[in-house]
Amino acid sequence: MTQPDNVTRLKIASAAEATRHVFVRDLLLDAHIGVFRHERGSAQPVRVNVDLTVTEAAHGDDLANVVCYATVVDQIKTIVAEGHLNLVETLAERIAAACLSDDRVRVALVRVEKLSVIPEASSVGVEIERVRPRP
């Protein structure tokens, strides 16, 4: 499959930049989210995707030396469990902030999709990119 001309492939991992790509794909959760009356009081399915650009270090086959995707998933679950949010944008921002709380994470690209809001669409949502300022 060829890439369309109007799409630039993200370069998340780079030998020259000494970065690696840590990701979570298609995390399905039930979230209390939505601004409309019919969205309050019950959970609805959301899909979360996260791409992180992480500063590489000699990992030495030790989990403590890497950004752990299981930890990222646990952070997302905790944020969702905290209670009702009005906007997918708020959820995405909170996820990005949690990821960037690890100093090794340079960039967090977060996509949050609501899966059952618009019958004619498989999903609707938002994608954000947040970058750690360089020192």
Backbone torsions as a table, in degrees:
resi	resn	phi	psi	omega
1	MET	NA	128.3	179.5
2	THR	-89.9	150.8	-179.1
3	GLN	-83.8	135.1	178.0
4	PRO	-60.4	151.9	-178.5
5	ASP	-63.7	-26.3	-176.0
6	ASN	-91.6	10.0	-179.9
7	VAL	-119.4	127.0	176.1
8	THR	-101.8	124.9	179.4
9	ARG	-67.7	130.7	177.1
10	LEU	-66.5	134.7	174.0
11	LYS	-103.2	94.3	-173.7
12	ILE	-96.0	-37.0	176.5
13	ALA	-105.1	139.1	-176.3
14	SER	-151.9	125.4	174.8
15	ALA	-66.2	-41.2	-178.7
16	ALA	-64.2	-34.7	-179.7
17	GLU	-91.9	-4.0	-176.8
18	ALA	55.0	51.4	177.4
19	THR	-126.1	154.9	173.4
20	ARG	-123.8	166.8	-177.0
21	HIS	-111.2	117.3	174.0
22	VAL	-109.7	133.0	-175.5
23	PHE	-142.5	158.9	171.6
24	VAL	-128.2	126.5	-178.0
25	ARG	-112.7	130.2	168.6
26	ASP	52.8	48.3	174.1
27	LEU	-73.1	117.2	-177.4
28	LEU	-101.8	122.6	-179.3
29	LEU	-136.5	157.6	171.3
30	ASP	-98.2	124.2	-174.8
31	ALA	-125.9	144.5	170.8
32	HIS	-88.0	98.5	-172.7
33	ILE	-149.9	140.8	175.8
34	GLY	138.8	147.3	-176.5
35	VAL	-95.3	-19.6	-175.6
36	PHE	-85.7	152.8	-177.0
37	ARG	-54.5	-43.7	-177.7
38	HIS	-68.3	-12.3	178.3
39	GLU	-93.5	-7.1	-178.5
40	ARG	-90.7	145.0	175.5
41	GLY	91.2	-11.9	176.9
42	SER	-142.8	153.3	-179.8
43	ALA	-81.8	155.9	174.4
44	GLN	-136.1	154.0	-176.3
45	PRO	-72.8	138.2	173.2
46	VAL	-130.3	153.7	174.7
47	ARG	-118.7	132.5	-178.9
48	VAL	-121.4	132.9	172.9
49	ASN	-125.1	136.8	-178.5
50	VAL	-132.9	133.2	172.6
51	ASP	-124.5	126.2	-178.5
52	LEU	-120.7	133.8	169.1
53	THR	-94.1	119.9	-171.1
54	VAL	-121.3	135.1	175.5
55	THR	-65.5	128.5	-179.8
56	GLU	-77.5	149.2	172.0
57	ALA	-143.4	160.0	174.9
58	ALA	-64.2	112.1	-171.6
59	HIS	-81.5	-26.1	177.5
60	GLY	56.7	25.0	180.0
61	ASP	56.3	36.0	-179.1
62	ASP	-121.5	121.8	-177.5
63	LEU	-56.3	-32.6	-179.0
64	ALA	-64.5	-17.3	-176.7
65	ASN	-95.7	5.4	-178.8
66	VAL	-130.4	162.0	170.7
67	VAL	-81.5	116.9	-173.0
68	CYS	-88.8	125.1	179.7
69	TYR	-64.4	-30.5	177.3
70	ALA	-65.3	-36.4	176.4
71	THR	-65.4	-41.1	178.0
72	VAL	-60.6	-45.4	179.1
73	VAL	-61.5	-43.8	178.7
74	ASP	-61.5	-39.1	177.5
75	GLN	-62.5	-42.4	179.6
76	ILE	-63.7	-45.5	179.1
77	LYS	-60.2	-40.7	178.9
78	THR	-63.2	-44.0	179.4
79	ILE	-61.6	-45.2	179.9
80	VAL	-63.6	-37.3	-177.7
81	ALA	-74.2	-12.2	-177.4
82	GLU	-68.0	-18.1	176.4
83	GLY	132.1	-174.9	-173.6
84	HIS	-63.4	136.0	170.6
85	LEU	-121.9	145.1	177.6
86	ASN	-76.2	-39.8	-167.1
87	LEU	-123.3	142.6	172.3
88	VAL	-63.5	-29.3	177.6
89	GLU	-61.0	-40.3	178.5
90	THR	-64.9	-44.0	178.1
91	LEU	-61.0	-45.2	179.5
92	ALA	-61.4	-42.9	179.1
93	GLU	-62.5	-41.9	-179.9
94	ARG	-66.8	-38.0	177.2
95	ILE	-65.4	-46.3	179.4
96	ALA	-59.9	-44.0	179.8
97	ALA	-61.8	-41.3	178.8
98	ALA	-62.7	-42.6	179.3
99	CYS	-64.7	-42.9	-178.5
100	LEU	-73.3	-9.1	176.1
101	SER	-68.3	-17.8	172.1
102	ASP	-86.7	118.9	-174.6
103	ASP	-60.6	-18.0	179.5
104	ARG	-78.1	-17.1	-178.6
105	VAL	-84.2	120.8	178.7
106	ARG	-90.8	-41.8	-175.9
107	VAL	-136.8	137.4	174.5
108	ALA	-122.5	120.2	174.7
109	LEU	-109.9	118.7	-173.5
110	VAL	-125.8	131.7	175.2
111	ARG	-122.1	127.7	176.0
112	VAL	-121.8	126.9	-178.8
113	GLU	-123.8	134.1	169.7
114	LYS	-91.6	132.0	-168.5
115	LEU	-99.9	-10.6	-174.5
116	SER	-135.2	30.3	-175.5
117	VAL	-90.4	-45.5	-177.7
118	ILE	-113.1	112.4	-174.3
119	PRO	-55.9	-33.3	-176.5
120	GLU	-82.9	-4.7	-178.0
121	ALA	-120.2	140.1	178.2
122	SER	-70.0	-27.2	175.4
123	SER	-165.2	160.3	172.5
124	VAL	-140.2	153.2	-179.7
125	GLY	171.8	-150.6	-174.9
126	VAL	-145.8	150.9	172.9
127	GLU	-128.9	132.0	178.9
128	ILE	-129.2	154.3	173.3
129	GLU	-125.6	129.3	177.5
130	ARG	-125.9	137.2	-174.5
131	VAL	-120.6	135.7	174.0
132	ARG	-72.4	128.0	177.4
133	PRO	-61.4	139.2	178.1
134	ARG	-73.0	140.0	-179.6
135	PRO	-66.8	NA	NA
